[in-house]
Amino acid sequence: MPAPERTSTEAIVAAGRAILEESGPASLTMQAVATRVGVRAPSLYKRVRDRDALLTAVAEAAIDELGSRLADSDSDSASGTGTGNSGADLTKLAEVYRAFAHEHPESFRLMFTASAPVDALHRASEPVLRAAAALVGEADALDAARLFTAWATGFLQMELSGVFRLGGDVGRAFDYGLRRLLAGLTA
């Protein structure tokens, strides 16, 4: 008779995400996760190959959460509960993106490492690609989505790192940059 299951992949990933947010990536070890889920570290290897696989699973869970939030925001716009204006859609997506980064800063950073699975990134990018296509047309949608994402990600990485030290309202600066970016895309 096989031994009873004492944990699940979902529990392992949830524990990994919690440890990542609490203590950073260096603390995300197989031993720390095993302790958190109440098993011995060797038991984890039945579900997760090694630390690299753990980091990938944690990154994928974070990307999927962000993707769900973006899709929910996108569907609000498409269903008529949003504005239906593609510039406003990208504004809403930027707000969701920024909120996620502030709620899960370590997961946000992990999404931009080699641990992030490309297929998860593709899934999460769909709402931004749709909003960009509505704003600039299909031919330029990918370029516009990349510009939008690069600007927002760079801004948020700097904001999370605390490098905006000249004073002023960083939220206002984010809104200003977003308005100017959208104006440039539609010019």
Secondary structure, DSSP 8 states (H G I E B T S, - for coil): --------HHHHHHHHHHHHHHH-GGG--HHHHHHHHTS-HHHHTTT--SHHHHHHHHHHHHHHHHHHHHHHHHHHHHTTSS---HHHHHHHHHHHHHHHHHHSHHHHHHTTSTTS-HHHHHHHHHHHHHHHHHHH-GGGHHHHHHHHHHHHHHHHHHHHHT---S-S-HHHHHHHHHHHHHHHHH-
